[in-house]
Amino acid sequence: MPLTFNRDNAVWLPFLSFALALTVFLAPGGAGAASAPQDVPVVRMGTGNNVMNTPWFVGVEKGIFLKHGVDVKVKLFNTGSEIQTALQAGELEIGNASFDVHIVSQSRNIRFKGFAFLVNDAVRMLPDDLYAIILRPNSMVGKITDLAGRKIATTAGTTQATWIRAALLKAGVPIDAVTFLNAQPAQIPAAFDGGGVDAVVTVEPNGELIVARHPDAKVLLRGGGYVGQRTVATATDAMLGAQRATLEKVVAGLVEAAYVIRTQPQVVAEVVPHWLTGIEPDLALKAIRHIPFDPRMSAVVKEGWDSHAKLLIEQKTIKAIPPFEPAFDMPLLNDVAKKYPQLLKDLKPLP
């Protein structure tokens, strides 16, 4: 069953507002950013409008991709499934996908391959601290089981939807005991502000944004090890063949951008507000604390794939675990630790 793409839900990324539609991909947009030489290959990529994608923002704005010899043009979407559909339509060369979306795509024979990690933790099987359940001020909910009979805003077809269902089921709350209201991630803060729900499920930076707006709001749960939230850059086999040298440059840029994020957090405060409307520098720094940017492959990552896929089977999203290695360009992923030790020295040793 093919995924569907609603063009009205795609957001072209200016440094203005997500509500403003443009018809061009962005070139590096920071103040004083250098223009790309004409002979530098251009890659169109699609990513989400959240801080999980900060390596793309930093890599573009700080000229890191250009330094490595590739000009990356960025287009923002609301969800990973929209990105995968745009890839199918030939509108992108590469795009981000969460493990959730990548597993579902693989199970439907949509055969894009992951070739670089963005959000990842190579030493934790189920990193999911960027998700949270936030209650309205004065809520009488004190534990997960109290959510039975309540209204919760989340985004259907995304990892946060998988995460909240996993948390409810583990606590013994039947899924049909909760009323889910669907909203795009960028609409979640407005859903909370409106007061028509008892709780919202957030992905960063929306969690920290809501807490900043509503100091009396209560974070009922953050993370918990329910899902393996990882994000990978994906491309077709044809792209990975014909344009492999270009994609190797993209990988180099992502690895360096991740290192800059981990070791120079002030860059996050500077760059993210240019890309995400309404996110101030201090809020960007708070949001990024919940997200690991570890580009390494490990056995733990593979275990996280299987664990997450089993969860999707339990939730009747897929019927079987797609094999891991055919879903990834293993040489590119395995080469990271060999090629860039100087950009990984701050990370914990692999198990």
C-alpha positions as CSV (number, residue, x, y, z in Angstrom):
1,M,0.0,0.0,0.0
2,P,1.7,3.2,-1.1
3,L,2.1,6.1,1.2
4,T,0.3,9.3,0.2
5,F,1.7,12.8,0.1
6,N,-0.4,15.9,0.6
7,R,1.5,18.8,-0.9
8,D,-0.5,21.2,1.2
9,N,1.3,19.7,4.3
10,A,4.8,20.3,3.0
11,V,6.5,23.4,4.3
12,W,9.2,25.2,2.3
13,L,11.8,26.5,4.6
14,P,12.5,30.2,4.6
15,F,14.0,32.0,7.5
16,L,10.6,33.6,8.1
17,S,7.5,31.5,8.9
18,F,6.4,27.9,8.3
19,A,3.1,29.3,7.1
20,L,4.8,31.1,4.2
21,A,5.1,28.8,1.2
22,L,8.1,29.2,-1.1
23,T,8.9,27.4,-4.3
24,V,12.6,27.0,-4.0
25,F,15.0,24.9,-1.9
26,L,17.1,26.9,0.5
27,A,20.8,27.5,-0.2
28,P,23.0,28.1,2.9
29,G,21.1,30.9,4.6
30,G,23.1,32.2,7.6
31,A,24.4,35.7,7.6
32,G,27.4,35.9,5.4
33,A,27.0,32.4,4.1
34,A,29.2,31.7,1.1
35,S,27.6,30.8,-2.2
36,A,28.4,27.4,-3.7
37,P,30.9,27.2,-6.7
38,Q,29.1,26.2,-9.9
39,D,30.9,22.8,-10.0
40,V,29.8,21.7,-6.6
41,P,27.1,19.0,-6.8
42,V,23.7,20.0,-5.5
43,V,21.5,17.6,-3.4
44,R,17.9,18.2,-2.6
45,M,16.9,16.8,0.7
46,G,13.8,16.7,2.8
47,T,13.6,16.9,6.6
48,G,11.2,17.7,9.4
49,N,10.5,21.0,11.1
50,N,11.9,20.1,14.5
51,V,15.2,20.1,16.4
52,M,16.0,16.5,15.5
53,N,17.2,17.9,12.2
54,T,19.6,20.4,13.7
55,P,22.6,18.7,11.9
56,W,21.1,19.7,8.6
57,F,20.5,23.3,9.8
58,V,24.0,23.7,11.2
59,G,25.7,21.9,8.2
60,V,24.0,24.2,5.7
61,E,24.2,27.5,7.6
62,K,27.8,27.1,8.8
63,G,29.0,26.0,5.4
64,I,30.1,22.6,6.6
65,F,28.6,20.7,3.6
66,L,30.2,23.2,1.2
67,K,33.5,22.6,2.9
68,H,33.1,18.9,2.2
69,G,32.2,19.6,-1.5
70,V,28.4,19.3,-1.6
71,D,25.7,21.9,-1.8
72,V,22.7,20.7,0.3
73,K,19.3,22.3,-0.4
74,V,16.7,21.8,2.4
75,K,13.0,21.4,2.2
76,L,10.9,21.0,5.4
77,F,8.0,18.6,5.9
78,N,5.6,17.9,8.8
79,T,6.1,14.1,8.9
80,G,8.6,11.4,7.8
81,S,5.9,9.7,5.8
82,E,5.5,12.8,3.7
83,I,9.3,12.9,3.1
84,Q,9.3,9.3,1.9
85,T,6.5,10.0,-0.5
86,A,8.3,13.0,-1.9
87,L,11.3,10.7,-2.4
88,Q,9.1,8.3,-4.3
89,A,7.9,11.1,-6.5
90,G,11.4,12.2,-7.4
91,E,11.1,15.6,-5.7
92,L,14.1,14.8,-3.5
93,E,17.4,12.9,-3.8
94,I,17.7,12.2,0.0
95,G,15.4,12.5,3.0
96,N,15.2,11.8,6.7
97,A,13.2,8.9,8.1
98,S,12.7,7.8,11.7
99,F,13.2,4.2,12.5
100,D,9.4,4.1,12.8
101,V,8.9,5.3,9.2
102,H,11.8,3.4,7.8
103,I,10.6,0.1,9.3
104,V,7.1,0.7,7.9
105,S,8.5,1.7,4.5
106,Q,10.7,-1.4,4.4
107,S,7.7,-3.7,5.3
108,R,5.8,-2.1,2.3
109,N,8.7,-2.7,-0.1
110,I,9.5,1.0,-0.3
111,R,13.2,0.3,-0.6
112,F,15.1,3.4,0.4
113,K,18.3,2.8,2.3
114,G,19.6,4.6,5.3
115,F,23.2,5.8,4.9
116,A,23.8,8.2,7.8
117,F,22.5,8.7,11.3
118,L,21.3,12.0,12.7
119,V,19.4,11.3,15.9
120,N,21.0,8.2,17.3
121,D,22.6,6.7,20.4
122,A,25.1,3.9,19.7
123,V,25.2,2.8,23.4
124,R,21.5,2.8,24.3
125,M,19.0,0.5,22.6
126,L,15.8,2.6,23.1
127,P,16.6,6.4,23.3
128,D,13.4,8.3,23.4
129,D,13.9,11.3,25.7
130,L,12.7,13.8,23.1
131,Y,9.1,12.6,23.6
132,A,6.9,13.7,26.5
133,I,3.4,13.7,27.8
134,I,2.5,17.2,29.1
135,L,-0.6,17.8,31.2
136,R,-2.6,21.0,31.5
137,P,-2.1,23.1,34.6
138,N,-4.2,21.9,37.5
139,S,-4.7,18.5,35.9
140,M,-5.8,15.8,38.3
141,V,-3.8,13.2,36.3
142,G,-1.1,11.8,38.5
143,K,0.0,8.7,36.6
144,I,-0.3,7.0,33.3
145,T,-3.3,5.0,34.3
146,D,-5.2,8.2,35.0
147,L,-5.2,9.0,31.3
148,A,-8.0,6.5,30.7
149,G,-11.1,8.4,29.6
150,R,-9.0,11.5,28.7
151,K,-8.4,13.4,25.4
152,I,-4.8,13.4,24.2
153,A,-3.4,15.3,21.2
154,T,-0.7,13.6,19.2
155,T,0.3,13.2,15.6
156,A,-1.0,10.1,13.8
157,G,1.4,8.0,11.8
158,T,4.5,9.2,13.7
159,T,6.9,7.8,16.3
160,Q,5.3,9.9,19.0
161,A,2.0,8.1,18.3
162,T,3.8,4.8,18.6
163,W,5.5,6.0,21.8
164,I,2.3,7.0,23.6
165,R,0.6,3.8,22.7
166,A,3.5,1.8,24.0
167,A,3.5,3.8,27.3
168,L,-0.3,3.3,27.7
169,L,-0.2,-0.4,27.0
170,K,2.7,-1.0,29.3
171,A,0.7,0.7,32.1
172,G,-2.3,-1.5,31.3
173,V,-4.4,1.3,29.7
174,P,-6.3,0.0,26.6
175,I,-5.8,2.1,23.5
176,D,-9.5,2.5,23.0
177,A,-9.8,3.9,26.6
178,V,-8.2,7.1,25.4
179,T,-9.5,9.6,22.8
180,F,-6.7,10.7,20.5
181,L,-7.0,14.0,18.7
182,N,-4.7,14.3,15.6
183,A,-2.6,17.4,15.1
184,Q,0.5,18.1,13.1
185,P,3.6,18.5,15.3
186,A,3.7,22.3,14.8
187,Q,0.0,22.5,15.9
188,I,0.5,20.6,19.2
189,P,1.4,23.8,21.2
190,A,-1.8,25.5,19.9
191,A,-3.8,22.4,20.9
192,F,-2.4,22.7,24.4
193,D,-3.1,26.4,24.5
194,G,-6.7,25.9,23.3
195,G,-7.6,23.8,26.3
196,G,-9.7,21.2,24.4
197,V,-7.4,18.3,25.5
198,D,-6.3,16.9,28.8
199,A,-2.7,16.2,27.6
200,V,-0.5,16.5,24.6
201,V,2.3,14.2,23.3
202,T,5.3,16.4,22.2
203,V,8.5,16.0,20.2
204,E,11.1,18.6,20.8
205,P,11.2,21.6,20.6
206,N,7.4,21.6,21.4
207,G,7.8,20.1,24.8
208,E,10.1,22.8,26.1
209,L,8.1,25.4,24.2
210,I,4.9,24.4,26.0
211,V,6.6,24.3,29.4
212,A,8.1,27.8,28.8
213,R,4.7,29.2,27.9
214,H,2.9,27.4,30.8
215,P,5.2,27.1,33.8
216,D,2.4,25.3,35.7
217,A,2.1,22.6,33.1
218,K,3.2,19.2,34.3
219,V,5.5,16.8,32.5
220,L,3.9,13.4,33.3
221,L,6.4,11.3,31.4
222,R,9.5,12.0,29.4
223,G,11.2,9.1,27.5
224,G,11.1,5.9,29.4
225,G,12.8,3.5,26.9
226,Y,9.6,2.6,25.0
227,V,10.8,3.2,21.4
228,G,14.1,3.4,19.6
229,Q,13.9,6.9,18.2
230,R,16.6,7.2,15.6
231,T,16.6,9.2,12.4
232,V,18.5,8.3,9.3
233,A,19.2,10.0,6.0
234,T,17.9,7.8,3.2
235,A,18.3,7.5,-0.5
236,T,17.6,5.1,-3.4
237,D,20.0,2.3,-4.5
238,A,20.4,4.2,-7.7
239,M,21.5,7.4,-5.9
240,L,23.8,5.4,-3.6
241,G,25.4,3.9,-6.7
242,A,25.6,6.7,-9.3
243,Q,26.1,9.5,-6.7
244,R,28.0,7.7,-4.0
245,A,30.9,10.1,-4.0
246,T,28.4,12.9,-3.4
247,L,26.7,11.1,-0.6
248,E,30.0,10.4,1.1
249,K,30.5,14.1,1.3
250,V,27.0,14.5,2.8
251,V,27.9,11.9,5.4
252,A,31.2,13.8,6.2
253,G,29.2,17.0,6.6
254,L,26.6,15.4,8.9
255,V,29.3,13.8,11.1
256,E,31.1,17.2,11.5
257,A,27.8,19.1,12.1
258,A,26.9,16.6,14.8
259,Y,30.3,17.1,16.5
260,V,29.8,20.9,16.4
261,I,26.4,20.5,18.0
262,R,27.7,18.3,20.8
263,T,30.8,20.3,21.6
264,Q,29.7,23.9,20.7
265,P,26.1,24.2,21.9
266,Q,26.2,28.0,21.4
267,V,26.0,27.2,17.7
268,V,22.6,25.6,18.3
269,A,21.3,28.7,20.0
270,E,22.5,30.8,17.1
271,V,21.3,28.6,14.2
272,V,18.0,26.9,15.2
273,P,16.0,30.1,15.7
274,H,16.7,30.9,12.0
275,W,15.0,27.7,11.0
276,L,12.2,27.1,13.5
277,T,9.8,30.0,14.0
278,G,9.1,30.9,17.6
279,I,12.1,29.0,19.0
280,E,14.4,31.4,21.0
281,P,18.1,30.6,21.6
282,D,17.6,29.4,25.2
283,L,14.7,27.2,24.2
284,A,16.7,25.6,21.4
285,L,19.4,24.8,24.0
286,K,16.9,23.2,26.4
287,A,15.3,21.2,23.6
288,I,18.6,19.9,22.2
289,R,19.6,18.4,25.6
290,H,17.0,15.6,25.1
291,I,18.4,14.5,21.7
292,P,21.6,12.4,21.1
293,F,23.5,13.0,17.9
294,D,25.7,10.0,17.6
295,P,26.6,9.0,14.0
296,R,28.0,5.6,14.8
297,M,26.7,2.1,13.9
298,S,26.7,-0.5,16.7
299,A,25.1,-3.8,17.7
300,V,22.9,-1.8,20.0
301,V,21.5,0.1,17.1
302,K,20.5,-3.2,15.4
303,E,18.9,-4.4,18.6
304,G,16.9,-1.2,18.7
305,W,15.6,-1.8,15.2
306,D,14.3,-5.2,16.2
307,S,12.8,-4.0,19.4
308,H,11.0,-1.1,17.7
309,A,9.8,-3.4,14.9
310,K,8.3,-5.8,17.5
311,L,6.5,-2.9,19.1
312,L,5.0,-2.0,15.7
313,I,3.9,-5.6,15.3
314,E,2.2,-5.5,18.7
315,Q,0.4,-2.4,17.6
316,K,-0.6,-4.1,14.3
317,T,1.2,-1.5,12.2
318,I,3.3,-4.2,10.4
319,K,3.2,-8.0,10.3
320,A,6.9,-9.0,10.4
321,I,10.3,-7.5,11.3
322,P,12.0,-6.2,8.1
323,P,15.7,-7.4,8.0
324,F,18.1,-4.7,9.2
325,E,21.0,-4.8,6.8
326,P,19.1,-4.6,3.5
327,A,17.5,-1.4,4.8
328,F,20.9,0.3,5.3
329,D,24.1,1.1,3.3
330,M,26.3,-0.8,5.8
331,P,29.7,0.2,4.3
332,L,28.9,3.9,4.7
333,L,27.6,3.5,8.2
334,N,30.5,1.3,9.3
335,D,33.1,3.6,7.8
336,V,32.1,6.5,10.1
337,A,34.1,5.3,13.1
338,K,37.1,4.5,10.9
339,K,37.1,7.8,8.9
340,Y,36.3,10.4,11.5
341,P,37.8,9.4,14.9
342,Q,38.6,13.1,15.6
343,L,34.9,13.9,15.4
344,L,33.8,11.1,17.7
345,K,36.3,11.5,20.5
346,D,33.7,13.1,22.9
347,L,31.3,10.1,22.7
348,K,31.1,7.1,25.0
349,P,33.0,4.0,23.8
350,L,31.0,1.5,21.9
351,P,29.9,-1.6,23.9
